């Protein structure tokens, strides 16, 4: 976590949490969800406009990435100074980008060690790592297939509806 964030947390310890305003999609992109986007429905819903506006400012995305973590309930958040901005997840808290040979890096740029591999009924591939559970980015499925064929990963079956509970994360913290 950034020093400036830790200093702000000490200076203003009782800032209320923020819910519904930040989302992470299944491709590892961040979205700002204004009141209009939130009024459209849930972040992972089918209604157009529910995701909000994709963040494209590199320094802001890097700041979010450095200060992205989970609480004890499995709710993921961005620590924005003294305020926790809880994240609405379209799929999982992490989105994996694969490297040739089986290396993985999450959407924030952190590397991790794969512990297990999971495949749901719709063909989505998930990796459990020392950093948590993440969805394999759709553009990296060819690299994932190589890892499975080489015996590096052995996919286990899972159900998409159960993955949140099974791996202990919360897709929509504001619903708690």
N, C-alpha and C positions, 0 to 999 in steps of 0.2 A: 504494500500500500504506500502511496506517495506520502512523504513527510508532511507536505502542506495539508493533506487530508487528515492525518493523525493530529496535527496541531489544531485544526478546526474542530475536530471531535472533542478535544480536551477543552477548548475555549467555549464551545456551545454544546454541552452534553445532552440537552433535552429537546433537540429539534425533532418534530414529528416525522414519521416515515411517510414515503410517497408511494402510492400504488397506481398502477394502470397506465403510467405515462411513458414507459420504455418497454420495448419488445425485442425479442431475438427470434429470427425466423429459422427455418430448417436449413438454410444455406449459410448461417453465421452472420447475417446482416442485422444491424441494429436499426430500430424504427422508433421515432418520436411519435407518441400517440396523443394528439391534442384532444380536446373535449369532443370535437366532431367525430374523430376516429373511435373514441371510446363509446360514443352513443350508437355507433353502427353495430356493436356487439363484441363478442370475444375476439381476442387477437388471432386465435387459430380458426376462427369461423370462416364460412364461405362468402360472407357479404363483402363486396368490393369496398375498399376504403377503410376497413377495420384495422389493417396493419398500421396505417398512418403514413408518415413521411420517412423515407430511408435516410439515415444519417450518412453523409458523404465527406464530412470534414475530417481529414486524417488525424489531426492532433486531438480532436474530441474523441474519436474512436480509440486512439491509443490510450487516452486518459481513462476511458471506461474500462478498457481491457486490463490496465494495471490495477484497477480498483474493483474488480469483479470477483465476488466470493459468494459463499453460501452460509446461511445461518444454521442453527441446530435443528430447525424444522425441515430443512431441505429446500428452503426458499432462497433463490438466487437474487442477488442485488448488486447494484453499483453504489459504492460509497462516494457520494458527491459532497465533499467537505463534511460537514457534520450530519448530513441527511442521507439515510438509506433510501435509494430509489429501487424498489423491487421490480423485477423483470418478469414480464409475461412471456412465456415460452411457447413457441409453435410446436416444438418437438421435444428437445432435450436441452439441458443447460450448457452442453458443449457440442460443437460441431467439429468433427475431425477432418483435417486435411492430411492425406497420406503421402508418404515419401517412398520412393523405390526401395525395396528391401524390407518394408514393414514398419518403418518409423512413422510416428504419428505426432501431429501438432494440432492443438485446438484453435478455434477461431480467434483467440486472443494472442496466439503466437507461442504459447507454452508447449513444451514437449512433454510426453508422458509415456509410461510403460503399459502396454496392453496386458490385462489380466484374463479377460475372456471376451468372447465374440457371440453376439446374439442376432438372430434373424426372425423378423415378425412375419405374419401371414400375408402382408402386402409387399414383401421383398425389401423392406428397409433393414439396413445392417447397422447394428449398434456395437460399440466397443466400450467395455468397462475397463477403466484404467485406474492408476493410483490417484488421478485427479478427479475421477467421477465418470459418469456415463455420458456418452455422446453419440450422436448420429454421424455415420460416415457421409461426407459430402457426396452428392449425386455424381459430380464430375470425377470422383476418385474410385468409383466402383470397379473399374478395370484393375487398379492396383490392389484393391481388396480381394478381387477374384484370384489374383496371382498369389496372395498370401494364403488363401484357403487352399489353392491347388498345391502349393509348396508344403502344406501341413503346418504352417506357422500359426494359423487360427483354425479352430474347429467350431463352426457356428452351432449354437444351441437354439432350440425353438423358444419363442416367446410370443405373447399376444400384445399387440399394440395398445389395447385398452388397459392392460395390466402393468405396462412398463414403468409408469410413474410411481405406482405403489411398490412394485417389485424392487426398484432401485433407489427409492427414498428421496425423490425430489418432487417439487410442487410446480406445476405448469402455470397456475394462476394464483399467486399469493393473496390477491385481494379477495379471493373466494373463501379464505380460511376464516 
